[in-house]
Amino acid sequence: MPTYRLRPYRPLLLSALFLSTCVRPTLARADCFDDAGAYQQVNPLVLRAIAWLESHNRPDATHLNQNGSIDYGVMQINSIHLRELNRYNISRSTLMRPCENVYIAAWHLRRMMDKYGNTWAAVGAYHSQTPAERDTYARHIQRIIAGWHRLPAPAAAPASAATSAAARKTRGMHEADEATEADEATETQASR
């Protein structure tokens, strides 16, 4: 008879499970980070660290900033970019879709890398191009990645001073060319 008593609760349990999956926001799938990183040639691990710092991976996150701008989605894309994004038919509602948000963030990070090179300054510029804020943000990202045991902890020096060597240690970013490595090795040997 215990099975008879449980049956009336079964539809309720199934309904609760169904509703919990419908109401819960969809997370950005891991392949979104990998695919967006590959598409824009940026490190997906850096994208994941940005998502963690910006929203703790919450795809429904929004934040009203002191200057009146609003950050949207898992990667907290700022509304100051909406005018440019609108040219590509990307709206606020698009920014709230996790995978699209990650792709847009990868595009923004790629633009900063085009401007600052494959450096931690570019990673920091994802958040702000003001040097002090940029460098602080880059150090936060470095610490997150180091906490995941993928990168040595950042040195006390400003992020912009140690960017090239640290950026090359991350997977997926553009490979440093051999000539630069040879120059660094020569400088290291000369300083000894």
Secondary structure, 3 states (H helix, E strand, C coil): CHHHHHCCHHHHHHHHHHHHHHHCCCCCCHHHHHHHHHHHCCCHHHHHHHHHHHHCCCCCCEEECCCCCEEECCCCEEHHHHHHHHCCCCCHHHHCCHHHHHHHHHHHHHHHHHHHCCCHHHHHHCCCCCHHHHHHHHHHHHHHHHHCCCCCCCCCCCHHHCHHHHHHCCCCCCCCCHHHHHHHHHHHHHHC
